[in-house]
Amino acid sequence: DLVLYCAGYYKEMRATEFDLKEMLMHQQVNYVGALYVLDAVLPYFAQRKSGHISLISSVAGYRGLPKSLAYGPTKAALINLAEALYMDLHALGMGVSVINPGFVATPLTAGNDFTMPALITPEAAAAAIVRGWEDGEFDIHFPKRFTRWMKWLRLLPYRWYFPAVRRFTGL
């Protein structure tokens, strides 16, 4: 009935420390893994003309961010993938959603050496996901006090976006 792809690999990377092996590891875990899951479930869901596919991406996929050279593009790919899946599957009676969390206190975020605004518990994240599914949302994002700002940043032209991010991150 529901397939949730929830895999995440993150290692801080900047262009001055480019590491192809790490870039490819991010791609394999964060994006290619989702393709393997889709390969396994799409034929079954299509045959039944029902089911729901939910991909966990990240607000880091909205736009390029410092220290996210490897991670951000893979999460952006998941957002784009979910949008395309929705366009193809919604009319056939299948559900699709993308989950774009901000910072959730997990072993993955425990390794961050920067302040994580609006950090929430895994329980709060789970509740937001379930609420989004119950409400039939395509784009499930939380915590709203942080993710709304990230969505707003997507709308800025580059000449404003780059200075704003540098100012907020100090990078």
WORA-V797387 format. One record per backbone hydrogen bond with DSSP energy under -1.0 kcal/mol. CO is the residue of the C=O (numbers start at 1). NH is the residue of the N-H. Records with the same first field share a line. If there is no record, write none. Layout:
CO = NH / NH
This chain:
1 = 52
3 = 54
5 = 56
13 = 69
14 = 17
15 = 18
19 = 23
20 = 24
21 = 25
22 = 26
23 = 27
24 = 28
25 = 29
26 = 30
27 = 31 / 32
28 = 33
31 = 35
32 = 36
33 = 37
34 = 38
35 = 39
36 = 40
37 = 41
38 = 42
41 = 45
42 = 46
43 = 47
44 = 48
45 = 49 / 50
51 = 95
52 = 3
53 = 97
54 = 5
55 = 99
58 = 61
59 = 62
65 = 68
67 = 13
68 = 72
71 = 75
72 = 76
73 = 77
74 = 78
75 = 79
76 = 80
77 = 81
78 = 82
79 = 83
80 = 84
81 = 85
82 = 86
83 = 87
84 = 88
85 = 89
86 = 90
89 = 92 / 94
90 = 93
95 = 53
97 = 55
98 = 140
99 = 57
101 = 59
103 = 120
104 = 106
106 = 110
109 = 112
116 = 119
120 = 105
121 = 125
122 = 126
123 = 127
124 = 128
125 = 129
126 = 130
127 = 131
128 = 132
129 = 133
130 = 134
131 = 135
132 = 137
133 = 136
138 = 98
140 = 100
142 = 102
143 = 146 / 147
144 = 148
146 = 150
147 = 151
148 = 152
149 = 153
150 = 154
152 = 155
153 = 156
157 = 160 / 161
158 = 162
160 = 164
161 = 165
162 = 166
163 = 167
164 = 168
165 = 169
166 = 170
